[in-house]
Each structure stands twice: as C-alpha cells, then as structure tokens.
Amino acid sequence: MIAWAITDKGLARRENQDSFHLEVSHAVNQALCVVCDGMGGAKSGNVASQMAAGTFMDEMRFQAKPGMSPRAVRTALVSSVAAANMRVYEKAQSSSEFYGMGTTLVGAAVSRGSALIVNVGDSRAYLVDTEGITQITRDHSLVEDLIGRGELSREEAKVHPSKNLITRALGTEAAVIPDLFTVELREGDFLLLCTDGLTNVVDDQEILFEILHGGDPADCCERLKNLANDRGGPDNITLVLVHI
C-alpha cells in the first residue's frame, strides 16, 4: 500500500483553510487519513480544519489496537469524530473571534481488504478501480437534499447558487451524527479523499482518467491539483490518494 497527498490554496482564495493528515503503516499494510475543509472566515476556518484533523488522528491513534474488528474500528471512527467536533465547538464558543466556525471531515481507516470511511459535510471519498469511479460518501448539502427529493438534477446542482451550502458540519453544534461506509478493496484499487475545491471544477470521469491513465500514480495528486487550478482554482484544493 502506498499513498500520496497534496493541498493548495487555489488561485482565488487568500489562505488555505483545508487540512489533511496521512499515515501509512507498511508493516501491517494499513493507512489512516483525514481531509477537512474549514469555514467561518480566514483565521477561523484554518483553526477549525487543523483542529478537527489533528484531534481525529490523535483519537484514532489512541484507540487503535492490533487486530481490531471492523465493528471496533467503526466505533473508533465515530468517537474520534465526536472528539474532533467537541474540540472545535468549544473553541468556537470560547470567543467572538471563532464563533460560528466549523469544518467538513472525511476520514478513512484502510487495510488491504477494505476501507471504513466516516463523513460529515461535503468533502468526499471515491473508489477508483478497473470498473470506473464510485462516489462512496453522500454530501451533506442543500443541493444533495434537493436532488434526493427530485427537485434538482445533477447538472442543475453544479450551477445552483446555494451549491456550497452544507447542512452538517463539525463544530457548529455540541453533537454531530456522521455517516459511515464500508468499501471492499482489491489489489490495484485506489481510494481518494478530497475537498470540493477539486470536485466543483473537475468531474468524476476526469478524476478517473487521471488516476488510471494520466501517468505515474505518484504524480496524480499534482496533476489533479493543476487541473483544478487550470479551471480557475476558485477554492482550496486537497487530495489524499491511497493505492492498494
């Protein structure tokens, strides 16, 4: 198993409010990764995403034990999100400087045979394999809810004026309910975690092409980041790519 990551502020934003952490343990062929996209003003967004990503990883390391069952890993993911949420929430309540800040979070515990994924907000996880690209997570966003109710098409959602309005985030309430997903993995598969700075301007088929056919996988994150910036780089861009 091998993994790569990149983050970039894009071309339109003054600061990068995205954060990520990535750890690969080659000895046991496992990876732990998280991507967060902060909100709430320049300084607050940075604080929220860095705090959430760091707390999530610290909690997962603390709870990790050799031979954990999938059920135990799911429990650890949920409790790690809860700890990250509470830390950001308490910081947001501590002063007017940080009030209202929050962040998305998508995290994964990856082994050779499967990945357990946790998600809050509209940062995404994708599976890329020889059969194509599949979005694993479901966005917690207004447009996703409208699509689910049949009131909006996917194409209409791309240009909807409220496409960036998320309905669930870390740090905005004292408690948050994450979504959990389990994905079976085969040798050669890719798992991608990313923020909407990529997915708002690069579509799924372009992501698929770059990962499978664009060249050396080690350069894929750079290629996708450059592609997003070629489209104007309207937001911060962060990717974590794991190759099984």
C-alpha positions, 0 to 999 in steps of 0.5 A: 500500500502506498499513498500520496497527498497534496493541498493548495490554496487555489488561485482565488482564495487568500489562505488555505483553510483545508487540512489533511493528515496521512499515515501509512503503516507498511508493516501491517499494510494499513493507512489512516487519513483525514481531509477537512475543509474549514469555514467561518472566515480566514483565521477561523476556518484554518483553526477549525480544519487543523483542529478537527484533523489533528484531534481525529488522528490523535483519537484514532491513534489512541484507540487503535489496537492490533487486530481490531474488528471492523465493528471496533474500528467503526466505533473508533471512527465515530468517537474520534469524530465526536472528539474532533467536533467537541474540540472545535465547538468549544473553541468556537464558543470560547470567543467572538473571534471563532464563533460560528466556525466549523469544518467538513471531515472525511476520514478513512481507516484502510487495510488491504481488504477494505476501507471504513470511511466516516463523513460529515459535510461535503468533502468526499471519498471515491473508489477508483478501480478497473470498473470506473469511479464510485462516489462512496460518501453522500454530501451533506448539502442543500443541493444533495437534499434537493436532488434526493427529493427530485427537485434538482438534477445533477447538472442543475446542482453544479450551477445552483447558487446555494451549491456550497451550502452544507447542512452538517458540519463539525463544530457548529453544534455540541453533537454531530451524527456522521455517516459511515461506509464500508468499501471492499478493496482489491489489489490495484484499487485506489481510494481518494479523499478530497475537498470540493475545491477539486470536485466543483471544477473537475468531474468524476470521469476526469478524476478517473482518467487521471488516476488510471491513465494520466501517468505515474500514480505518484504524480496524480495528486499534482496533476489533479491539483493543476487541473483544478487550478487550470479551471480557475482554482476558485477554492482550496484544493486537497487530495489524499490518494491511497493505492492498494 
